[in-house]
Amino acid sequence: MKHAHDIIIQPVITERSSGALAEGRYTFRVANDATKPEIRRAVEELFGVKVMKVNTLHVRGKSKRVGVHAGRTAAWKKAVVQIDLEPATETYLTEGGKEKKVERKYKTVIEEFGFSQ
């Protein structure tokens, strides 16, 4: 099993991704062979949040040229992760028919992302 630091490479900070922070959507550059369940576990482990949804896409490398030398930048994988902004209190019945309420101890923001909302 891969470590969480091997899966999440770095945050992607753009104008579009910073606008999505208010909705609880964070964008990361991830390992090319990472799957959605691995990305979910890595974000939950590293940042202590509850992940609701993971969307992934492959970003193609661009053609670059310096003089007569032509090449390509590396292709990479991007993941957009939606976290739970309002963790709900769960209620369930215990032995004896009593109701028990459990509040989840998840954070509702990732402070380590590079900038705040």
Residue pairs with C-beta under 8 A, 6 or more apart in sequence:
2 31
2 34
2 38
2 42
4 41
4 42
4 43
4 45
4 46
5 46
6 31
7 30
7 31
7 34
7 38
7 39
7 42
8 28
8 30
8 39
8 42
8 43
8 46
9 28
9 29
9 30
9 31
10 28
10 29
11 17
11 26
11 27
11 28
11 29
11 113
11 114
12 27
12 28
12 29
12 78
13 113
13 114
13 115
14 27
17 25
17 26
17 27
18 115
20 26
20 27
20 80
21 113
21 117
22 117
23 82
24 52
24 82
24 83
24 84
24 85
24 108
25 80
25 81
25 82
25 83
26 43
26 80
26 81
26 83
26 110
26 113
27 78
27 79
27 80
27 81
28 39
28 43
28 78
28 79
28 81
29 76
29 77
29 78
29 79
30 39
30 56
30 77
30 78
30 79
31 77
32 58
32 75
32 76
32 77
34 42
34 56
34 77
34 79
36 54
36 56
36 79
39 54
39 56
39 79
39 81
40 51
40 54
40 81
43 49
43 51
43 81
43 83
44 50
44 51
47 107
47 110
47 112
48 106
48 107
49 83
49 84
49 106
49 107
49 108
49 109
49 110
50 83
50 84
50 87
50 104
50 106
51 81
51 82
51 83
51 84
52 82
52 83
52 84
53 81
53 82
54 79
54 80
54 81
54 82
55 79
55 80
55 81
55 82
56 77
56 78
56 79
56 80
57 77
57 78
57 80
58 75
58 76
58 77
58 78
59 75
59 76
59 77
59 78
60 75
61 72
61 73
61 74
61 75
62 72
62 73
63 70
63 71
63 72
64 70
64 71
64 72
64 73
65 71
83 108
83 110
84 106
84 108
85 108
86 108
87 103
87 104
87 106
87 108
88 104
89 101
89 102
89 103
89 104
90 101
90 102
90 104
91 99
91 100
91 101
91 102
92 99
92 100
92 102
93 99
93 100
94 100
109 116
109 117
